[in-house]
Structure formats: structure tokens, C-alpha cells
Amino acid sequence: MKNLLTCYRTIATLLIALALLATLAACASPSTANGGGGSGSPSATTPPAPTATPKPKPTGVPTITTALCQQLMTVDEANTLMQPKVPATKILADDGGDAGGGSCNYQATPTDYPLIIYFLPWNGPNPIPQSDIAAALSQATSNNMTVNQATPVSGIGDQAEYLDASGTYQGHSGVIHIFYVLDGKMIFDCFTFNVLSGGAVGSQSQLQACATQVYNRL
């Protein structure tokens, strides 16, 4: 299982980079609105409404502990959200070691993880330049991976996207559903891989709800 989880981390890293390909459309140059001219009587001004304090951008990946994982999503919340055939019973927190990052692994059995929340440090530009995305696309193609659906989502972090991919990597064939969020110096995702989740994969609505909750609680 350790080797399989290592494979999962490699796939997750690759797919997150690849998913950014579709966000290029969202990074197009903004248009300039033309204001209407004309004269008229001055209108009364309305005092501006109070603005909420912006959420601080992460400067890196937090230390991944069981307590942090429980703060982001409890076992009961994960089971209610994902509705797995075999419910998760505990959280295995992985701090990522020297590689950085880490994950919250919701375990049903030693070979069944209905949900994994994975964290990666991000030290590159934001948004991602096209040259980096092209390199990720080339790497994914060489690893026999196919992106079946890539749906950008606004309103969560700096960039967010749902991804449905399939293929074979290091002898493991399967279907991967992932919802990633790029925010400041960190990327995190809510991830299901049928090889690790008893054959089931989460829907876009499930994984987006997971990512939204994690974002709001970080």
C-alpha cells in the first residue's frame, strides 16, 4: 500500500499541473469597460458598504497533523459527503517528509481510502504561464494519461478546477477524479482514485464541496 500511495502522489502532482492547462481561458486579458458619457444632474452618493477583510494567502503548506485533518474534515463529515460503500473509520495524516506537502487520508480499510486531501507547496508564478502548462501536458501524454473532463471553477482560491482523468501509470490503470485549488503558495486537492477507493470515484459536486470546506477552514 505504501508503494500505491507513492504512485497516487505522483499522479496527483502531475494531474494538478496538467489541469492548469484549461485555466488559461480564465487568465485571458481583462476587457476594458467603456463608461457612458453625458451630462445630467448629480445624483446622491451612497456610502460604500463595509468590505470583508481578505483571507490571507497561504505562504506554504501547513504542518499536516491528525488534528489539522480533523479540523478540515472529520471522518463523519467525509462519510456523509462521499457516501462510500465501506465508511472510513479513521484519518491517517502524512506530513510528506522531506518532499514537502502532505495528505489527510480517510481510511476504511488498509486498501480502501474513500477520500484523500492532498497538499503541495507551490513556488511558481500565479497564474501559471503557458510554457509550464505545455510541459505538464507533454509529461502527461508520455505517461499514457487522458484528461476526460476539465472544468474551471471560480470563487475558490486563485484558481480551481475539477478534473476527470484516466490511464495507466507504473502498472496501475484507473479513473481519477480530483478537485484542486491553487491559493497563494499552496495547492490542495480533494481526490478519489478508484484503485484506492474501492472502485468508486467522487463526483464533481462532492469534491467541490470538499474543497470549499477545506478552503474555508484553513
C-alpha positions as CSV (number, residue, x, y, z in Angstrom):
1,M,0.0,0.0,0.0
2,K,2.9,2.4,0.6
3,N,4.0,2.0,-3.0
4,L,0.5,2.5,-4.2
5,L,0.2,5.7,-2.2
6,T,3.5,6.9,-3.6
7,C,2.1,6.2,-7.1
8,Y,-1.0,8.2,-6.1
9,R,1.1,11.2,-5.0
10,T,3.0,11.2,-8.3
11,I,-0.3,11.1,-10.3
12,A,-1.8,13.8,-8.2
13,T,1.1,16.1,-8.7
14,L,1.1,15.5,-12.4
15,L,-2.7,15.9,-12.8
16,I,-2.7,19.2,-10.9
17,A,-0.1,20.6,-13.2
18,L,-2.0,19.3,-16.2
19,A,-5.3,20.6,-15.0
20,L,-4.0,24.2,-15.2
21,L,-4.0,23.9,-19.0
22,A,-7.7,24.6,-19.1
23,T,-7.4,27.6,-16.8
24,L,-5.6,29.6,-19.5
25,A,-9.0,30.7,-20.8
26,A,-9.8,32.2,-17.4
27,C,-6.4,34.0,-17.4
28,A,-7.2,36.0,-20.6
29,S,-6.5,39.7,-20.6
30,P,-9.4,41.5,-19.0
31,S,-11.5,43.7,-21.2
32,T,-11.9,47.4,-20.5
33,A,-15.4,48.7,-20.0
34,N,-16.4,51.9,-21.7
35,G,-18.4,54.2,-19.3
36,G,-21.4,56.0,-20.7
37,G,-20.9,59.7,-21.2
38,G,-23.4,62.5,-21.0
39,S,-24.3,65.2,-18.5
40,G,-27.0,65.4,-16.0
41,S,-27.9,66.4,-12.5
42,P,-25.5,65.0,-9.9
43,S,-27.0,62.0,-8.1
44,A,-26.8,61.4,-4.4
45,T,-23.9,59.2,-3.3
46,T,-24.4,56.1,-1.3
47,P,-21.8,55.4,1.4
48,P,-19.8,52.3,0.4
49,A,-20.7,49.1,2.2
50,P,-18.1,47.7,4.6
51,T,-15.8,45.3,2.9
52,A,-14.7,42.0,4.4
53,T,-11.1,41.5,5.4
54,P,-9.4,39.5,2.6
55,K,-8.5,36.0,3.5
56,P,-4.7,35.8,4.0
57,K,-2.9,33.9,1.2
58,P,-1.0,30.8,2.4
59,T,2.8,31.2,2.4
60,G,3.3,27.4,2.3
61,V,1.8,24.1,3.3
62,P,0.8,23.8,7.0
63,T,2.2,21.0,9.1
64,I,-0.2,18.1,8.4
65,T,-1.3,16.5,11.6
66,T,-4.3,14.4,12.6
67,A,-5.7,17.5,14.5
68,L,-5.4,19.6,11.4
69,C,-7.1,17.0,9.3
70,Q,-10.0,16.7,11.8
71,Q,-10.3,20.5,11.7
72,L,-10.6,20.5,7.9
73,M,-13.0,17.5,7.7
74,T,-13.9,14.9,10.3
75,V,-14.4,11.2,9.5
76,D,-18.2,11.6,9.9
77,E,-18.2,14.6,7.5
78,A,-16.2,12.7,4.9
79,N,-18.6,9.7,5.1
80,T,-21.7,11.9,4.9
81,L,-20.2,13.8,1.9
82,M,-18.8,10.8,-0.1
83,Q,-21.3,8.1,0.9
84,P,-18.7,5.3,0.4
85,K,-19.8,1.6,0.4
86,V,-17.4,1.0,3.2
87,P,-17.3,4.0,5.5
88,A,-14.0,5.5,6.7
89,T,-13.1,4.8,10.3
90,K,-10.0,6.9,10.8
91,I,-7.7,9.5,9.4
92,L,-4.1,8.8,8.6
93,A,-2.1,12.1,8.5
94,D,1.0,12.2,6.3
95,D,3.3,15.2,6.7
96,G,5.1,14.5,3.4
97,G,8.5,14.2,4.9
98,D,11.4,15.8,3.1
99,A,9.4,16.0,-0.1
100,G,7.1,18.6,1.5
101,G,3.3,18.7,1.2
102,G,1.3,16.0,2.9
103,S,-2.1,14.5,3.0
104,C,-5.2,13.6,5.1
105,N,-6.1,10.0,4.2
106,Y,-9.6,8.9,5.2
107,Q,-9.2,5.1,5.6
108,A,-11.9,2.5,5.5
109,T,-9.6,-0.5,5.3
110,P,-5.8,-0.8,4.7
111,T,-6.6,-0.8,0.9
112,D,-9.6,1.5,0.8
113,Y,-9.5,5.2,1.0
114,P,-12.8,6.9,0.1
115,L,-11.3,10.4,0.2
116,I,-7.8,11.9,0.3
117,I,-7.0,15.5,0.7
118,Y,-3.5,16.3,-0.6
119,F,-1.3,19.4,-0.1
120,L,1.5,20.6,-2.3
121,P,3.8,23.6,-1.9
122,W,3.7,26.0,-4.9
123,N,6.7,28.2,-5.5
124,G,5.9,29.0,-9.1
125,P,4.1,32.0,-10.7
126,N,0.5,32.6,-10.1
127,P,-1.2,32.2,-12.6
128,I,0.8,29.5,-14.3
129,P,2.5,30.5,-17.6
130,Q,1.6,28.6,-20.7
131,S,5.1,27.2,-21.1
132,D,4.9,25.4,-17.8
133,I,1.4,24.0,-18.7
134,A,2.7,22.8,-22.1
135,A,5.5,21.0,-20.3
136,A,3.0,19.3,-18.0
137,L,0.8,18.3,-20.9
138,S,3.8,16.7,-22.6
139,Q,4.7,14.8,-19.5
140,A,1.2,13.5,-19.0
141,T,1.0,12.3,-22.6
142,S,4.2,10.4,-22.2
143,N,2.7,8.7,-19.2
144,N,-0.4,7.4,-21.1
145,M,-2.8,9.6,-19.2
146,T,-6.0,11.1,-20.7
147,V,-8.0,14.1,-19.3
148,N,-11.7,13.3,-20.0
149,Q,-13.0,16.5,-18.4
150,A,-11.5,19.7,-17.1
151,T,-13.9,22.2,-15.7
152,P,-12.6,25.5,-14.2
153,V,-14.5,26.8,-11.2
154,S,-14.4,30.4,-9.9
155,G,-14.7,31.6,-6.4
156,I,-12.3,29.3,-4.6
157,G,-8.7,30.5,-4.1
158,D,-6.7,31.9,-7.0
159,Q,-7.5,29.0,-9.4
160,A,-9.7,25.9,-9.0
161,E,-10.7,23.1,-11.3
162,Y,-12.4,19.8,-11.4
163,L,-10.6,17.1,-13.4
164,D,-11.7,13.6,-14.6
165,A,-8.7,11.6,-15.9
166,S,-8.0,8.0,-16.8
167,G,-5.0,6.0,-17.9
168,T,-2.2,3.8,-16.8
169,Y,0.8,4.8,-14.7
170,Q,3.5,2.5,-13.5
171,G,1.3,-0.5,-14.0
172,H,-1.8,1.0,-12.3
173,S,-4.8,1.6,-14.5
174,G,-7.8,3.5,-13.3
175,V,-10.0,6.5,-13.1
176,I,-9.1,9.6,-11.1
177,H,-11.4,12.4,-10.1
178,I,-9.8,15.5,-8.5
179,F,-10.8,19.0,-7.5
180,Y,-7.8,21.2,-7.0
181,V,-7.4,24.7,-5.6
182,L,-4.3,26.9,-6.1
183,D,-4.1,29.6,-3.4
184,G,-1.0,31.6,-2.8
185,K,2.0,29.4,-2.2
186,M,0.0,26.2,-1.9
187,I,-2.1,23.8,-3.9
188,F,-4.5,21.4,-2.3
189,D,-7.0,18.9,-3.7
190,C,-9.8,16.6,-2.8
191,F,-9.0,13.4,-4.6
192,T,-10.5,10.0,-5.4
193,F,-8.8,7.2,-7.3
194,N,-10.8,4.0,-8.0
195,V,-7.7,1.8,-7.3
196,L,-7.6,3.3,-3.8
197,S,-11.3,3.9,-3.1
198,G,-12.9,0.5,-3.6
199,G,-13.7,1.2,-7.2
200,A,-15.8,4.3,-6.6
201,V,-14.8,7.9,-7.5
202,G,-16.3,11.1,-6.2
203,S,-18.5,13.4,-8.3
204,Q,-17.7,17.0,-9.2
205,S,-20.3,18.2,-6.6
206,Q,-18.9,16.0,-3.9
207,L,-15.3,17.0,-4.5
208,Q,-16.1,20.7,-4.9
209,A,-18.0,20.6,-1.6
210,C,-14.9,19.0,0.0
211,A,-12.5,21.6,-1.5
212,T,-14.8,24.5,-0.5
213,Q,-15.0,23.3,3.1
214,V,-11.2,22.8,3.3
215,Y,-10.6,26.3,1.9
216,N,-12.9,27.9,4.3
217,R,-11.4,26.1,7.3
218,L,-7.7,26.5,6.5
